[in-house]
């Protein structure tokens, strides 16, 4: 799990809900974050800077977009440009995220 200083409590909350303890990275530089993501088999995250870092370093990803009006337009405008990405709605449940992710991990 990665995030900035302001997201520490959210990261801790997410970690508590996981069946296995996740690796939690300290706050990293942009280059450090890119290198960490490069070493991952899959990136799962929101439509934010790290999703574009994942694209830049070639790590496939499932990108979660806000399920607000104009969702389709937002996805087409802001999703990473690489071919190894699947955009899903924030209305998706964890099983849907897992199902989308499994296609990248075969």
C-alpha positions in Angstrom: 0.0 0.0 0.0 1.3 3.4 -0.9 0.1 6.9 0.0 1.1 10.3 1.3 1.4 11.6 4.8 -2.3 12.6 4.9 -3.4 9.0 4.0 -1.7 7.1 6.9 -4.9 6.5 8.7 -6.7 5.4 5.6 -3.9 3.0 4.8 -4.0 1.5 8.3 -7.8 1.1 8.0 -7.5 -0.7 4.6 -4.7 -2.9 6.0 -6.9 -4.0 8.9 -9.5 -5.3 6.5 -7.2 -7.5 4.6 -6.9 -11.3 5.2 -3.1 -11.1 5.0 -1.0 -8.2 6.3 0.0 -6.0 3.3 3.4 -4.4 2.7 3.0 -0.7 3.6 5.6 1.6 1.9 6.8 4.7 3.7 6.2 8.0 1.9 8.4 7.8 -1.1 9.6 10.2 -3.8 8.1 10.1 -7.2 11.0 8.0 -8.5 10.8 5.7 -5.4 7.1 5.2 -6.0 7.7 4.5 -9.7 10.4 1.9 -8.8 8.2 0.2 -6.2 5.3 0.0 -8.7 7.7 -1.3 -11.4 8.5 -4.2 -9.2 4.8 -5.1 -8.7 2.9 -7.7 -10.8 -0.2 -5.5 -10.7 -1.2 -2.0 -9.7 -4.7 -1.4 -8.2 -5.6 2.2 -7.5 -7.6 5.2 -8.2 -7.4 7.6 -11.1 -4.4 9.4 -9.7 -0.7 10.1 -10.3 0.5 6.6 -9.3 -1.8 5.0 -11.9 0.1 7.0 -14.6 3.4 6.0 -13.0 2.4 2.4 -13.3 1.6 2.9 -16.9 5.0 4.6 -17.5 6.9 1.7 -15.9 4.8 -1.0 -17.7 3.0 -2.4 -14.7 -0.6 -3.5 -15.6 -3.4 -2.0 -13.6 -7.0 -1.9 -12.5 -7.9 1.8 -12.2 -10.9 2.7 -10.0 -12.7 5.8 -11.3 -15.3 7.9 -9.4 -18.8 6.7 -10.2 -20.2 10.2 -10.8 -22.1 11.6 -13.8 -19.9 11.6 -16.8 -18.0 8.5 -15.7 -17.4 7.3 -19.2 -16.1 10.6 -20.3 -13.8 10.8 -17.3 -12.4 7.3 -18.1 -11.8 8.1 -21.7 -10.1 11.4 -20.9 -8.0 10.5 -17.9 -7.2 6.8 -17.9 -3.5 5.8 -18.5 -2.6 5.5 -22.2 -1.1 2.1 -22.1 -2.9 -1.1 -23.2 -2.6 -3.0 -19.9 -5.3 -1.2 -18.0 -8.8 -1.8 -17.0 -11.0 1.0 -15.8 -13.8 0.2 -13.3 -16.3 2.2 -11.4 -15.9 3.1 -7.7 -19.4 1.4 -7.4 -17.7 -1.9 -8.0 -17.4 -4.3 -5.1 -14.2 -6.0 -3.9 -15.1 -9.2 -5.8 -15.4 -7.3 -9.1 -12.0 -5.7 -8.5 -10.6 -9.2 -7.8 -12.2 -10.6 -10.9 -10.8 -7.8 -13.0 -7.4 -8.2 -11.5 -7.2 -12.0 -12.1 -7.0 -11.5 -15.8 -3.7 -9.7 -15.5 -2.1 -12.3 -13.1 -2.4 -15.4 -15.3 
